[in-house]
Each structure stands twice: as C-alpha cells, then as structure tokens.
Amino acid sequence: MGIILFILIIALLVLVHEAGHFFVARWSGMKVEEFGFGFPPRVWKIGTWKGTLFSVNAIPLGGFVKIEGEDGKEKTEEPSPTAFTSRPRYLQALVLIAGVTMNFLFAWLLIFIGLAWVGMPMMQTNAPENTVFRDSHVAIIQVISGSVAETLELQSGDTVQSINFQEETKIIEHPAEITTIFEQIRNAESDATIIIERNEEISEIYIEKDAFAENEKIGIAVDTIGTAYINHLPTAFSESVSMTVDTTKAIFWGTLGFFKSLVVSPTTSLDNVSGPVGIVKSVGDASDLGFGYLIWFTALISINLAVINILPIPALDGGRLLVVAIESILRRPLPEKAVLWVNTGGFLFLIGLMIVVTFNDIVKLF
C-alpha cells in the first residue's frame, strides 16, 4: 500500500510542478513540445493538445515539460519566436520558478484544507484560537543528542502512556507530569519503567536508578499532540500560511546544512535523510495514522521538492535560473558546451546522491 500511495503522491506533485512550467510557458508565448509523466524511455503517447504531446514514461519518479529551444539547440540565424531562448529573460525566469511556486502553493492548499476540514496533527502549546483537538496524547517532540533519553532509545513521536515508579503506575495526561516524575526518579535513585506507544506498538523502556548523572536531565521535550481543526476560516487561512512559511524556512536551512556538511565532511551521516525507499515507508506510516497525517506528509514532500529544485544546483530549476541571471548580467548567452557539461555534472551528482541515500534506506530496514 505504501508503494502505491508513494507513486500516486509523486505523480500528483510532479503534475502540479510541471503544470506550473506548462501554463506559464504557454502564457509567455513559448511552444511546449511535450508534457511527460516520468522520465524516458517513453511507454505511452496519451495524445496531443494545442501542439503539446502528453506522454507517460517508464521511470515514474519525476516528470518534465519540454519547451522549444530550452536545450539551446535552436540557436540559428532566425530562431523560432516561440522558442525558450527567443523570449525575454524575465519570462524565462518566470517559467523556471513557476514549478516550485506551484509546489509551495499546493503545500499551503493542503495544509489549509487539513486545518479547516480534515484535521491536522498539531501541538496544543500556542495553538491558535478556535482550535478544536481530538485524540490528544502526550508525546515526545524532541530528543536531545547525547542525552539520557537518546541512550534509552526514546524517539521523537513516541506517545508516553504511563510511568511505573516505586510500585505505582502514573497515567500520563499532561506533559508537566513527565518532568515531575523524572525529577523524582533522579532524586530517589529508584528504577522506573516508561510505557510508550510507537507505530501502534506498546514498548517498555527500563530506567536504572544510576542512569542519571548528578543534576542531569533526561533530555526530552514533550507536548500534548492531537488532531486539530480550526473552525474559523480566516484563522485557518492565516495559520496555514504561517505553517507553510515556517516549514519552508526549516526545510530550507536544514537542506543547506546538509549540503554544507557534505562539503565539509563527505562522510557525514545520512541517518536523517530519506530517498524513495525511506519515503515509501514514511508514506505507509503516515497513512496508518490517518488522512490528516497523510495530507501533512504530502505537504512536506511538496515543500521539500520546491526547496531542492530552487537551489542553484546544475540540472535543477535553480541552476538553470542562475544561468539566466548570469546571462542577463553579461547580456549574452553562456557557451552552450560549458552549460551542458555543468548540467551533466549536476545530474550525475544528484543521481549518485540518490543511489547512496537509497542504499542507506535499505540498510536501515534491516
């Protein structure tokens, strides 16, 4: 089921992304030669509409819009007026950013629908007015690196059901209760057991009385999480915009940090990075939690795709946008062969990174 959902989500997000390129290119007076779902080889010609061939291709993890002259091969003495390179560079730039813009807008739309009608996972702390929660539970939202909690293998997302301490079982109904009990555990030097739920499975985590050093905290952040509805459309609108912007900032800086770590330390850990295999598993987990979680996860993937595509990496929209910017400054096209080699290098880098991440995903499954 996870694989089917993954393919459907990727197909939807690619359709949204490429539709942005397609409609803005046509609006800009450019001829769109092909709108392809997936990457070649081509397996099916759906049909032609207004001069554009719509096709289905063999590799389902992407898609493309082929615009006349976009590859630079239309550089003749009298180039076609509908070619990409014949149009003003500001129109070229608009076409290139249209895809990521659509992904951002689509993510916002999903979050807005989730908050206003479906229900979205949200922490109760600082929740906006008019928010109604159901299925609330106390959960770990952060585990500090190098802490006692990390040693105990507690994870972000774990639901804390109860804590057994000094022959008493305390049902956890409020985040503050966890802090209080752990202070008692540390001071009393007594063993304890945490009962958690993770991926619909109940687990017991045993804490020895000497697990804490002097004055050491357990190292977790907890909050009450539930499925949230905002029964006031203006508030749902503003909150969905805020969530989209905040999530985009977090993903952007996290992505930059990842690529920076690759440059500084090529052996950097890929534990927090997922490729297709990891995403398939995550899609399955999200669907198990409910439709609201699946909507939120789809919005996250859409923002991730937008952020990755807008980075100035050759072969991606951001890299091509950088070329257009440089050509605008120089007032002349860059050498075609140089651009081709740089784009090819960028493409090979991305394919290599995908292979490494996918291999890491497979290793983590076993």
C-alpha positions as CSV (number, residue, x, y, z in Angstrom):
1,M,0.0,0.0,0.0
2,G,2.9,2.4,0.8
3,I,4.3,1.9,-2.7
4,I,1.0,2.7,-4.4
5,L,0.5,5.8,-2.2
6,F,4.1,6.9,-2.9
7,I,3.6,6.6,-6.6
8,L,0.3,8.5,-6.5
9,I,1.7,11.3,-4.3
10,I,4.8,11.7,-6.5
11,A,2.7,11.7,-9.7
12,L,0.4,14.4,-8.2
13,L,3.3,16.6,-7.0
14,V,5.0,16.2,-10.4
15,L,1.8,17.1,-12.2
16,V,1.4,20.2,-10.0
17,H,5.1,21.2,-10.6
18,E,5.2,20.7,-14.3
19,A,1.7,22.3,-14.8
20,G,3.3,25.5,-13.4
21,H,6.0,25.3,-16.1
22,F,3.5,24.4,-18.8
23,F,0.9,27.1,-18.2
24,V,3.4,29.9,-17.7
25,A,5.4,28.8,-20.7
26,R,2.2,28.9,-22.9
27,W,1.2,32.3,-21.3
28,S,4.7,33.6,-22.2
29,G,4.3,32.7,-25.8
30,M,6.6,29.6,-25.8
31,K,5.8,26.4,-27.6
32,V,5.6,23.4,-25.2
33,E,6.6,20.3,-27.3
34,E,6.0,17.6,-24.7
35,F,4.5,17.2,-21.2
36,G,5.9,13.9,-19.8
37,F,4.9,12.0,-16.7
38,G,8.0,10.1,-15.5
39,F,11.4,10.0,-17.2
40,P,12.1,8.3,-20.6
41,P,12.0,5.9,-22.3
42,R,8.5,6.7,-23.4
43,V,5.9,4.0,-23.0
44,W,2.7,5.7,-24.0
45,K,1.6,8.7,-26.1
46,I,-1.6,9.9,-24.4
47,G,-2.4,12.4,-27.1
48,T,-1.7,15.9,-28.4
49,W,-3.3,19.1,-27.3
50,K,-2.6,22.5,-28.8
51,G,0.7,21.3,-30.2
52,T,1.9,19.6,-27.0
53,L,2.4,15.8,-26.8
54,F,1.3,14.3,-23.5
55,S,3.2,11.1,-22.6
56,V,3.8,8.5,-19.9
57,N,7.4,7.3,-19.4
58,A,9.0,4.3,-17.8
59,I,10.6,5.8,-14.8
60,P,7.8,7.1,-12.5
61,L,9.9,9.2,-10.1
62,G,9.6,12.6,-11.9
63,G,8.4,14.3,-15.0
64,F,9.2,17.0,-17.4
65,V,8.0,19.8,-19.7
66,K,9.9,20.1,-23.0
67,I,9.9,23.7,-24.3
68,E,11.1,24.5,-27.8
69,G,14.6,25.8,-27.7
70,E,15.1,25.2,-24.0
71,D,18.1,22.9,-24.5
72,G,19.8,25.6,-26.5
73,K,19.7,23.7,-29.8
74,E,17.6,26.3,-31.6
75,K,20.4,28.9,-31.9
76,T,20.0,29.6,-35.6
77,E,20.3,32.8,-37.6
78,E,16.5,33.2,-37.3
79,P,15.4,31.3,-34.2
80,S,11.7,30.5,-33.7
81,P,9.8,33.3,-31.9
82,T,8.2,30.6,-29.8
83,A,11.5,29.2,-28.6
84,F,12.5,29.5,-24.9
85,T,15.7,31.4,-25.8
86,S,13.8,33.8,-28.0
87,R,11.7,35.1,-25.2
88,P,12.8,37.9,-22.8
89,R,14.9,36.6,-19.9
90,Y,12.4,37.7,-17.3
91,L,9.9,35.4,-19.0
92,Q,12.4,32.6,-19.0
93,A,12.9,33.2,-15.2
94,L,9.1,33.2,-14.6
95,V,8.8,29.8,-16.4
96,L,11.6,28.4,-14.3
97,I,10.3,29.5,-11.0
98,A,6.7,28.5,-11.8
99,G,7.2,24.9,-10.9
100,V,8.4,25.5,-7.4
101,T,5.8,28.2,-6.9
102,M,3.1,25.7,-7.6
103,N,4.6,23.2,-5.2
104,F,4.6,25.9,-2.4
105,L,1.0,26.9,-3.2
106,F,-0.1,23.3,-3.3
107,A,1.5,22.6,0.1
108,W,-0.3,25.6,1.5
109,L,-3.6,24.5,0.0
110,L,-3.2,21.0,1.5
111,I,-2.4,22.5,5.0
112,F,-5.4,24.9,4.7
113,I,-7.7,22.0,3.8
114,G,-6.3,19.9,6.6
115,L,-6.8,22.6,9.2
116,A,-10.2,23.8,8.1
117,W,-11.9,20.5,7.3
118,V,-9.9,17.2,7.6
119,G,-7.9,17.7,10.8
120,M,-4.1,18.1,11.1
121,P,-1.6,16.9,13.7
122,M,-0.7,19.8,15.9
123,M,0.8,20.6,19.3
124,Q,-1.6,22.2,21.8
125,T,1.0,24.6,23.1
126,N,0.5,28.0,21.4
127,A,-2.3,26.6,19.3
128,P,-4.4,29.4,17.7
129,E,-7.8,30.4,18.9
130,N,-10.8,28.5,17.6
131,T,-8.7,25.2,17.5
132,V,-10.5,22.1,18.5
133,F,-8.5,19.0,19.3
134,R,-9.4,15.3,19.3
135,D,-7.4,12.1,20.0
136,S,-5.0,14.2,22.2
137,H,-2.0,12.4,23.8
138,V,1.3,13.3,25.4
139,A,4.2,12.7,23.0
140,I,7.9,13.3,22.8
141,I,8.6,16.0,20.2
142,Q,12.4,16.2,20.6
143,V,15.2,14.1,21.9
144,I,18.4,16.0,22.7
145,S,21.5,14.5,21.2
146,G,23.8,12.8,23.7
147,S,21.1,12.8,26.5
148,V,19.9,10.1,28.7
149,A,16.8,9.9,26.6
150,E,18.9,9.1,23.5
151,T,20.8,6.4,25.4
152,L,17.4,4.9,26.4
153,E,16.4,5.0,22.7
154,L,13.4,7.2,23.2
155,Q,12.4,8.8,19.9
156,S,10.6,11.9,18.7
157,G,6.9,10.9,18.1
158,D,6.7,8.4,21.0
159,T,3.5,8.6,22.9
160,V,4.1,8.4,26.7
161,Q,1.3,6.4,28.2
162,S,2.4,5.8,31.7
163,I,5.5,5.6,34.0
164,N,5.9,2.8,36.6
165,F,7.8,4.2,39.6
166,Q,8.1,2.9,43.2
167,E,5.5,0.2,42.6
168,E,3.0,2.8,41.4
169,T,1.8,3.4,37.9
170,K,1.2,7.0,36.8
171,I,-1.0,7.5,33.7
172,I,0.4,10.5,31.9
173,E,-2.2,13.1,31.0
174,H,-0.1,16.3,30.9
175,P,3.4,17.0,29.7
176,A,4.4,18.6,33.1
177,E,3.8,15.2,34.8
178,I,6.7,13.7,33.0
179,T,9.2,16.3,34.2
180,T,7.9,16.0,37.7
181,I,8.2,12.2,37.7
182,F,11.7,12.2,36.2
183,E,12.9,14.6,38.9
184,Q,11.5,12.2,41.5
185,I,13.3,9.2,39.7
186,R,16.6,11.1,39.7
187,N,16.4,12.2,43.3
188,A,15.1,8.9,44.7
189,E,17.6,6.8,42.9
190,S,15.0,4.2,42.1
191,D,14.4,2.2,39.0
192,A,11.5,3.0,36.7
193,T,9.8,1.8,33.6
194,I,8.3,4.1,30.8
195,I,5.4,2.6,28.8
196,I,5.3,4.1,25.3
197,E,3.5,3.6,22.1
198,R,5.5,3.7,18.9
199,N,4.0,2.8,15.5
200,E,0.9,1.3,17.2
201,E,3.1,-1.0,19.3
202,I,3.5,-0.8,23.1
203,S,7.0,-0.9,24.5
204,E,8.5,-0.8,27.9
205,I,11.7,1.2,28.5
206,Y,13.5,0.4,31.7
207,I,15.5,3.1,33.5
208,E,18.1,2.0,36.0
209,K,18.5,4.1,39.1
210,D,22.0,5.2,38.2
211,A,21.0,6.2,34.6
212,F,21.2,9.9,35.6
213,A,24.4,11.7,36.5
214,E,24.3,14.4,39.1
215,N,21.8,17.2,38.2
216,E,21.4,15.6,34.7
217,K,18.1,16.0,32.9
218,I,16.5,13.3,30.8
219,G,16.8,15.4,27.6
220,I,13.4,15.4,26.0
221,A,10.8,18.0,25.0
222,V,7.2,16.8,25.4
223,D,3.8,18.3,24.4
224,T,0.2,17.3,24.0
225,I,-0.5,16.4,20.4
226,G,-3.8,15.8,18.7
227,T,-5.7,16.2,15.5
228,A,-6.6,19.8,15.2
229,Y,-9.5,21.6,13.5
230,I,-9.7,25.4,13.2
231,N,-13.4,26.2,13.0
232,H,-12.9,29.7,11.8
233,L,-11.8,30.1,8.1
234,P,-9.8,33.3,8.4
235,T,-7.8,31.9,11.3
236,A,-7.3,28.6,9.3
237,F,-6.1,30.7,6.4
238,S,-3.6,32.7,8.3
239,E,-2.4,29.7,10.3
240,S,-1.9,27.6,7.1
241,V,0.2,30.5,5.6
242,S,2.2,30.7,8.8
243,M,2.8,26.9,8.9
244,T,3.8,26.8,5.3
245,V,6.3,29.7,5.7
246,D,7.8,28.3,8.9
247,T,8.1,24.8,7.5
248,T,9.7,26.1,4.3
249,K,12.3,28.0,6.4
250,A,13.1,24.9,8.5
251,I,13.4,22.7,5.4
252,F,15.5,25.3,3.5
253,W,18.0,25.8,6.3
254,G,18.1,22.1,7.0
255,T,18.8,21.3,3.4
256,L,21.5,23.9,3.2
257,G,23.1,22.5,6.3
258,F,23.0,19.0,4.8
259,F,24.8,20.1,1.6
260,K,27.3,22.1,3.7
261,S,28.0,19.1,5.8
262,L,28.6,17.1,2.6
263,V,31.3,19.6,1.5
264,V,32.9,19.9,5.0
265,S,32.6,16.2,5.9
266,P,31.9,13.9,2.9
267,T,31.4,11.0,5.3
268,T,28.5,12.9,7.1
269,S,25.7,10.7,8.4
270,L,22.7,10.1,6.2
271,D,20.5,8.9,9.1
272,N,18.1,11.8,8.8
273,V,17.9,11.8,5.0
274,S,15.4,9.6,3.1
275,G,15.3,8.6,-0.5
276,P,12.5,6.7,-2.4
277,V,12.7,3.6,-0.1
278,G,12.5,5.7,3.1
279,I,9.7,7.8,1.8
280,V,7.7,4.8,0.8
281,K,7.9,3.6,4.4
282,S,7.1,7.0,5.8
283,V,4.1,7.3,3.5
284,G,2.8,4.0,4.8
285,D,3.3,5.1,8.4
286,A,1.5,8.4,7.7
287,S,-1.4,6.7,6.1
288,D,-1.7,4.4,9.1
289,L,-2.0,7.4,11.4
290,G,-4.9,8.9,9.4
291,F,-5.8,11.0,6.4
292,G,-4.8,14.2,8.2
293,Y,-1.2,12.9,8.7
294,L,-1.0,11.8,5.1
295,I,-2.1,15.3,3.9
296,W,0.6,16.9,6.2
297,F,3.2,14.5,4.9
298,T,2.3,15.2,1.3
299,A,2.6,18.9,2.0
300,L,6.1,18.3,3.5
301,I,7.2,16.4,0.4
302,S,5.8,19.2,-1.8
303,I,7.8,21.8,0.1
304,N,10.9,19.6,0.0
305,L,10.7,19.2,-3.8
306,A,10.3,23.0,-4.1
307,V,13.3,23.8,-1.9
308,I,15.5,21.2,-3.6
309,N,14.5,22.5,-7.1
310,I,15.1,26.2,-6.3
311,L,18.7,25.6,-5.0
312,P,21.4,26.7,-7.6
313,I,22.3,23.1,-8.4
314,P,23.0,22.4,-12.1
315,A,20.3,20.5,-13.9
316,L,17.6,21.7,-11.5
317,D,15.4,24.8,-11.9
318,G,17.5,26.8,-9.5
319,G,20.7,26.0,-11.5
320,R,19.0,27.0,-14.8
321,L,17.7,30.1,-13.2
322,L,21.2,31.0,-12.2
323,V,22.3,30.6,-15.8
324,V,19.5,33.0,-16.9
325,A,20.6,35.5,-14.2
326,I,24.3,35.3,-15.3
327,E,23.3,35.8,-19.0
328,S,21.2,38.8,-18.1
329,I,24.2,40.4,-16.4
330,L,26.6,39.5,-19.2
331,R,23.9,40.4,-21.8
332,R,24.9,37.4,-23.9
333,P,24.4,33.6,-23.8
334,L,26.9,31.4,-21.9
335,P,28.8,28.9,-24.0
336,E,26.4,26.0,-24.8
337,K,29.0,23.3,-24.2
338,A,30.0,24.7,-20.8
339,V,26.4,24.8,-19.7
340,L,25.9,21.3,-21.0
341,W,28.9,19.9,-19.1
342,V,27.9,21.7,-15.9
343,N,24.3,20.4,-16.1
344,T,25.6,16.9,-16.8
345,G,27.8,17.1,-13.8
346,G,25.0,18.3,-11.6
347,F,22.7,15.5,-12.9
348,L,25.3,12.8,-12.1
349,F,25.9,14.3,-8.7
350,L,22.2,14.1,-7.9
351,I,21.9,10.5,-9.3
352,G,24.9,9.5,-7.2
353,L,23.5,11.1,-4.1
354,M,20.1,9.3,-4.7
355,I,21.9,5.9,-5.0
356,V,23.8,6.4,-1.8
357,V,20.7,7.6,0.1
358,T,18.6,4.7,-1.3
359,F,21.2,2.2,-0.2
360,N,21.2,3.8,3.2
361,D,17.4,3.5,3.4
362,I,17.7,-0.2,2.6
363,V,20.3,-0.8,5.2
364,K,18.1,0.9,7.8
365,L,15.3,-1.5,7.1
366,F,17.4,-4.4,8.3
